[in-house]
Amino acid sequence: MNSPRVVLSSALILVITFMAFAPCLKNGFIDSWDDREYVTQNTAIQNLSPYSMIRIFSTFFASTYLPLTMLSYMFDYRFFRLDPFGYHLTNLIFHLLNCLLVFWLIWLLSESALVSFIAAILFGVHPLHVESVAWISERKDVLYSFFFLLSIICYCHYLQTLKIGRAYWFSMIFFVFSLLSKAMAITLPLLLLLTDYFKGRKYDRGMIADKIPFLIFAVCFGILGIYGQGPALRNEQLLGFFDKCLIPSYAVVFYLGKILLPVGLSCVYPYSGIKDISIYLFSLAGCFAITVLMIRSARHTKKVVFSILFFWVTLLPVLQFIPMGSTIVADRYVYMASVGFFYLIAEGIVWAYGKTAEKNRRLGVALIIVLLILITGSLSVLTWNRCAVWKDDVTLWGDVLSKYPNALAYNRRGIYFAERKDYDRALGDFKKVLLYAPYDTDVYIN
């Protein structure tokens, strides 16, 4: 890849992505949802000292173990105190860096500058990523993804020689950093095996042996993650294998739908158990169809298999095989996983361009330029508008309630109003909570 093309592509990706996410720099904290625990009332980040370092490496924050993320907040507090601009700027910088890393990774996989550019720009401006970037508490997403991508990139360089050296050790170091940012990075060993397959590595004992250190770290941090999330485990009566496939299938199809048509986005998608079984059965059938397509495509290309498995494997920790939390899907869960699907879309666009260019090169070039402008422009506008939703607690919960009225959103907004002594609106929201959760004792206390 020649340098001018790399520089131009990188500059376009950074400028367009920055413009799409610029509104989030004017946003504040979301104190009613995790920003209080992580930042505004977290004394652990307010003093850059050995004691504070020990504390963040030995403490679960909001039931999660993420010491590097907390360390990043510590440096933010050092320079910006409690000015939300600095925290939002850090999130955005990491997202921009991730866009460049996606470009780099896809280039190593596809050796196509056009495919790499399309995948990176889609990753950069997609509104499904607003939650991970515009929400200060989701620093863990952009940070773990930064080290996650670096680890895979270093591993790709290791595959060029298969000699245990700097590339291999840096891949492992970045993996540990990713785990220390968010436990969702535990899927990386499986992705390394997938990369072996995609790059045509010959199967031998070395293919397994060089994954063992990664697997050990993944298991250890996976256990830590489950331990921290213990209070959030749901006790559901999902008895059979068929039942256990329903929710993960629904989540996969939900994310694919939101990637292709990112409308109706929300920071909360309420879940109240499996009621309308038809939706879940449709999702299961959809996943089965995708699997058949993937298997059949393997005869002709590895690209479809790699893309779909990258998407699925990266989502594994949040597909609710172990039921956790009050929601089964969230925009932030797909931040890293979307790279696989964007790669597939990019390959599809370039394939269609090639077919058109065979007959009429000028027409092919014109079509791909117009298509990219339309897609990038539309997604950027949606992202710009979505960033404004995360301005403060009122706009965020108001957006949720306009789409999915639920107890959680009314309660969070009610707490926000009560803390600002706006008791009339707080009482109104707390009363509405009881319409959805009449036995919630916390609401009566509020």
C-alpha positions in Angstrom: 0.0 0.0 0.0 1.5 3.3 -1.0 2.0 6.0 1.6 -0.1 8.8 0.0 -3.1 6.5 -0.2 -2.7 5.5 3.5 -2.4 9.1 4.6 -5.4 10.3 2.6 -7.5 7.4 3.7 -6.5 7.9 7.4 -7.2 11.6 7.2 -10.7 11.1 5.7 -11.6 8.5 8.3 -10.4 10.7 11.2 -12.1 13.9 9.9 -15.4 12.4 9.0 -15.6 10.4 12.3 -14.6 13.4 14.4 -17.3 15.5 12.7 -20.0 12.9 13.3 -19.2 12.6 17.0 -18.3 16.2 17.7 -21.6 16.9 19.6 -20.6 14.5 22.4 -17.8 16.9 23.4 -20.6 19.3 24.7 -22.3 16.6 26.8 -22.2 16.3 30.5 -22.0 13.4 32.9 -24.9 10.8 33.2 -24.8 10.6 37.0 -28.0 8.6 37.3 -26.3 5.8 35.3 -22.8 4.7 36.4 -20.9 8.0 35.8 -21.3 8.7 39.5 -19.7 5.4 40.5 -16.9 5.6 38.0 -16.1 9.3 38.0 -18.0 12.1 39.8 -18.1 10.5 43.3 -15.3 8.0 42.9 -12.6 9.0 45.4 -10.2 6.3 44.0 -9.5 8.4 40.9 -9.0 11.7 42.6 -5.4 11.2 43.8 -2.6 9.9 41.6 -0.8 8.0 44.4 0.6 4.5 45.1 -2.3 3.9 47.4 -4.9 4.8 44.8 -3.1 2.6 42.2 -3.3 -0.4 44.6 -6.9 0.4 45.2 -8.0 0.4 41.6 -6.1 -2.8 40.9 -7.7 -4.6 43.9 -11.3 -3.3 43.7 -14.4 -4.1 41.6 -16.2 -0.9 40.5 -19.9 -1.2 39.7 -19.3 -5.0 39.8 -16.6 -5.0 37.2 -12.9 -5.4 37.3 -11.3 -2.8 35.0 -8.2 -1.3 36.6 -6.8 0.2 33.4 -10.0 1.9 32.6 -10.0 3.4 36.1 -6.4 4.4 35.7 -7.4 6.4 32.5 -10.1 8.2 34.6 -7.4 9.0 37.2 -5.3 10.7 34.5 -8.4 12.5 33.2 -9.2 13.8 36.7 -5.6 14.9 37.1 -5.9 17.2 34.1 -9.6 18.0 33.9 -11.0 17.5 37.4 -14.7 17.1 36.9 -15.0 18.9 33.6 -16.9 16.4 31.4 -15.3 17.8 28.2 -11.9 16.1 29.0 -13.5 12.7 29.6 -15.5 12.9 26.4 -12.4 14.0 24.5 -10.5 11.0 25.8 -13.3 8.6 24.7 -13.4 10.2 21.3 -9.6 10.0 20.8 -9.6 6.3 21.6 -12.5 5.8 19.1 -10.5 7.6 16.4 -7.5 5.5 17.2 -9.6 2.4 16.9 -10.8 3.5 13.5 -7.2 3.6 12.3 -6.5 0.2 13.9 -9.5 -1.3 12.1 -8.1 0.1 8.9 -4.7 -1.5 9.7 -6.2 -4.8 10.7 -8.4 -5.1 7.6 -5.5 -4.2 5.4 -3.4 -7.1 6.9 -6.3 -9.4 6.3 -7.5 -8.3 2.9 -4.5 -6.5 1.4 -7.0 -4.1 -0.1 -6.9 -0.4 0.7 -10.5 0.1 -0.5 -11.9 -2.7 1.6 -9.9 -1.4 4.6 -11.2 2.2 4.1 -14.8 1.2 3.8 -14.8 -1.1 6.8 -13.0 1.6 8.9 -15.3 4.4 7.9 -18.4 2.3 8.6 -16.9 1.4 12.0 -16.1 5.1 12.6 -19.5 6.8 11.9 -22.0 4.1 12.7 -24.6 5.4 15.3 -24.7 2.0 17.1 -21.3 3.1 18.5 -22.5 6.3 20.1 -23.2 4.6 23.4 -19.6 3.4 23.7 -18.2 6.8 22.7 -20.6 9.4 24.1 -21.1 7.7 27.5 -18.2 8.4 29.8 -18.8 5.1 31.8 -18.3 3.1 28.6 -14.6 4.2 28.4 -14.0 0.5 28.9 -15.4 -0.3 25.5 -13.1 2.0 23.5 -10.1 1.2 25.7 -10.4 -2.6 25.6 -11.0 -2.5 21.9 -7.9 -0.4 21.4 -5.6 -3.0 23.0 -7.7 -5.9 21.5 -7.1 -4.6 18.0 -3.4 -4.1 18.7 -3.1 -7.6 19.9 -4.7 -9.1 16.7 -2.5 -6.9 14.6 0.6 -8.0 16.3 -0.5 -11.6 16.0 -0.9 -11.1 12.2 2.7 -9.9 12.1 3.7 -13.0 14.1 2.0 -15.2 11.5 4.4 -13.9 8.8 7.3 -15.7 10.4 5.8 -18.0 13.2 8.9 -17.2 15.3 8.3 -16.4 18.9 9.6 -12.8 19.1 8.5 -9.2 19.6 5.3 -9.5 17.6 4.1 -12.5 19.6 5.0 -11.0 23.0 3.5 -7.7 22.2 0.3 -9.5 21.1 0.1 -11.1 24.5 0.9 -7.9 26.4 -1.8 -6.0 24.6 -4.2 -8.9 25.3 -3.6 -8.5 29.0 -4.0 -4.8 28.8 -7.3 -5.4 27.0 -8.5 -7.8 29.8 -7.5 -5.2 32.4 -9.8 -2.7 30.6 -12.8 -5.0 30.2 -13.3 -8.7 30.7 -15.1 -9.0 27.3 -11.7 -9.4 25.7 -11.7 -13.0 26.8 -12.7 -14.1 23.3 -9.4 -13.1 21.7 -7.8 -16.7 21.8 -10.7 -17.9 19.6 -10.2 -15.0 17.2 -6.5 -15.9 16.9 -7.5 -19.4 15.9 -9.9 -17.9 13.4 -7.1 -15.7 12.1 -5.0 -18.8 11.6 -7.7 -20.3 9.5 -8.2 -17.1 7.4 -4.4 -16.7 6.8 -4.1 -20.4 5.8 -1.9 -21.5 8.6 -1.1 -25.2 8.5 -2.7 -27.1 11.4 0.0 -28.5 13.8 0.8 -28.6 17.5 2.3 -25.1 17.3 -1.1 -23.6 16.4 -2.5 -24.8 19.7 0.6 -24.3 21.8 1.0 -20.6 21.1 -2.6 -20.0 22.2 -2.2 -21.6 25.6 -0.8 -18.5 27.4 -3.7 -16.5 25.9 -6.2 -19.1 27.0 -4.9 -19.1 30.6 -5.3 -15.3 30.9 -8.8 -15.5 29.3 -10.0 -18.2 31.8 -8.6 -16.3 34.8 -10.3 -13.0 33.8 -13.4 -14.8 32.7 -13.8 -16.2 36.3 -13.1 -12.7 37.7 -15.8 -11.2 35.4 -18.4 -13.8 36.5 -17.5 -13.3 40.1 -17.9 -9.5 39.9 -21.3 -9.9 38.1 -22.6 -12.4 40.6 -25.4 -10.1 42.0 -26.6 -9.5 38.4 -27.1 -13.2 37.6 -30.7 -13.9 36.6 -32.4 -17.0 37.9 -34.3 -18.1 34.8 -36.0 -21.4 34.2 -34.3 -22.1 30.8 -34.2 -25.9 31.1 -33.5 -27.3 27.7 -30.8 -26.8 25.0 -33.5 -25.4 22.7 -34.6 -22.8 25.2 -30.9 -21.7 25.8 -30.5 -21.0 22.1 -33.5 -18.7 21.9 -32.1 -15.6 23.6 -28.6 -15.7 22.0 -30.3 -16.1 18.6 -32.6 -13.1 19.2 -29.6 -11.0 20.3 -27.6 -11.9 17.1 -30.5 -11.1 14.8 -31.2 -7.9 16.8 -27.6 -6.6 16.4 -27.5 -7.5 12.7 -30.8 -5.6 12.2 -29.5 -2.5 14.0 -26.3 -2.5 12.0 -28.2 -2.6 8.7 -30.9 -0.3 9.8 -29.8 1.8 12.9 -33.1 3.3 13.9 -35.0 3.1 17.2 -31.7 3.0 19.1 -32.0 3.2 22.9 -29.7 2.9 25.9 -32.2 0.5 27.4 -34.1 -2.3 25.6 -36.4 -3.7 28.3 -36.5 -7.5 28.8 -39.3 -9.3 30.6 -38.7 -12.9 29.7 -39.7 -15.0 26.7 -43.3 -14.0 26.0 -43.8 -13.6 22.2 -42.2 -16.9 21.2 -42.6 -16.2 17.5 -39.9 -13.5 17.6 -37.4 -15.8 19.2 -38.3 -18.7 16.8 -37.8 -16.3 13.8 -34.4 -15.3 15.2 -33.4 -18.9 15.7 -34.4 -19.7 12.1 -32.4 -16.6 10.9 -29.3 -17.8 12.7 -29.7 -21.3 11.2 -30.0 -19.7 7.7 -26.9 -17.6 8.3 -25.0 -20.7 9.5 -26.0 -22.7 6.3 -24.9 -19.8 4.1 -21.6 -19.5 5.9 -20.9 -23.2 5.5 -21.8 -23.3 1.8 -19.7 -20.2 1.2 -16.6 -21.9 2.6 -16.2 -23.8 -0.7 -15.6 -20.5 -2.5 -14.1 -18.1 0.0 -13.0 -17.8 3.6 -14.2 -14.2 3.9 -17.8 -15.0 4.8 -16.8 -17.6 7.4 -14.2 -15.3 9.0 -16.6 -12.3 9.1 -19.6 -14.1 10.6 -17.5 -16.0 13.1 -15.6 -12.8 14.1 -19.0 -11.3 14.8 -20.4 -14.2 16.7 -17.3 -15.1 18.7 -16.7 -11.5 19.9 -20.3 -11.4 21.1 -20.1 -14.7 23.1 -19.7 -13.1 26.5 -22.9 -11.0 26.2 -25.2 -13.5 24.4 -26.8 -14.5 27.7 -25.6 -18.1 27.9 -25.1 -17.1 31.5 -28.2 -14.9 32.2 -27.1 -11.5 33.6 -28.7 -8.1 34.2 -32.1 -6.8 33.3 -31.5 -6.4 29.6 -30.4 -9.0 27.0 -29.2 -6.6 24.3 -27.3 -3.2 24.4 -25.7 -1.0 21.7 -22.4 -1.1 23.5 -22.1 -4.9 23.3 -21.6 -4.8 19.5 -18.8 -2.2 19.4 -15.9 -4.7 18.7 -18.1 -7.4 17.1 -19.2 -5.0 14.4 -15.7 -5.0 12.8 -16.4 -8.5 11.4 -19.7 -7.5 9.8 -18.3 -4.2 8.5 -15.5 -6.2 6.8 -18.1 -8.4 5.1 -20.0 -5.4 3.9 -16.9 -3.8 2.6 -15.9 -6.9 0.7 -19.4 -7.1 -0.8 -19.3 -3.4 -1.9 -15.8 -3.9 -3.5 -17.0 -7.1 -5.2 -20.0 -5.3 -6.7 -17.7 -2.5 -7.8 -15.4 -4.9 -9.5 -18.2 -6.6 -11.4 -19.5 -3.2 -12.6 -16.0 -1.9 -13.4 -15.4 -4.9 -15.7 -18.1 -3.6 -18.0 -17.7 0.2 -17.5 -14.9 1.4 -15.3 -16.1 5.0 -15.1 -19.6 3.8 -14.1 -18.1 1.6 -11.4 -16.0 4.4 -9.9 -19.0 6.8 -10.0 -21.3 4.3 -8.4 -19.0 3.4 -5.5 -18.3 7.1 -4.8 -22.0 7.9 -4.7 -22.8 4.9 -2.6 -20.1 5.6 0.0 -21.2 9.3 0.2 -24.8 8.3 0.7 -24.1 5.6 3.3 -21.4 7.6 5.2 -23.5 10.8 5.1 -26.7 9.1 6.4 -24.9 7.3 9.2 -23.0 10.5 10.2 -26.3 12.4 10.5 -27.8 9.6 12.6 -24.7 9.6 14.8 -24.7 13.4 15.2 -28.3 13.3 16.3 -27.7 10.3 18.6 -24.8 12.1 20.3 -27.3 14.9 21.3 -29.4 12.3 23.1 -26.6 11.6 25.5 -26.3 15.3 26.5 -27.6 14.8 30.1 -29.9 12.5 32.2 -33.1 14.2 31.1 -32.5 13.9 27.4 -31.2 10.3 27.7 -34.1 8.9 29.8 -36.6 11.0 27.9 -35.4 9.3 24.7 -35.8 5.9 26.3 -39.3 6.7 27.5 -40.4 8.0 24.1 -39.6 4.5 22.6 -39.7 1.9 25.4 -41.5 3.2 28.5 -40.2 1.1 31.5 -39.6 1.2 35.2 -35.8 1.6 35.0 -35.9 4.8 32.9 -38.7 6.4 35.0 -36.8 5.5 38.2 -33.4 6.9 37.0 -35.0 10.1 35.8 -36.9 10.4 39.0 -33.7 10.1 41.0 -32.1 12.8 38.9 -35.0 15.2 39.5 -35.1 14.4 43.3 -31.4 15.1 43.7 -32.0 18.5 42.1 -34.9 19.1 44.5 -37.4 19.1 41.6 -39.8 17.0 43.8 -42.9 17.4 41.7 -41.4 15.8 38.6 -39.5 13.3 40.7 -42.7 12.1 42.4 -44.5 11.9 39.0 -41.8 9.6 37.7 -41.7 7.4 40.8 -45.5 7.0 40.6 -45.1 5.8 37.0 -42.5 3.3 38.0 -45.2 1.6 40.1 -47.3 1.0 36.9 -44.5 -1.3 35.6 -43.1 -2.6 38.9 -45.7 -2.3 41.7 -43.6 -4.4 44.1 -40.4 -2.5 43.8 -39.7 -1.5 47.4 -36.9 0.9 46.4 -39.4 3.0 44.6 -41.5 3.4 47.7 -38.4 4.4 49.6 -37.6 7.0 46.9 
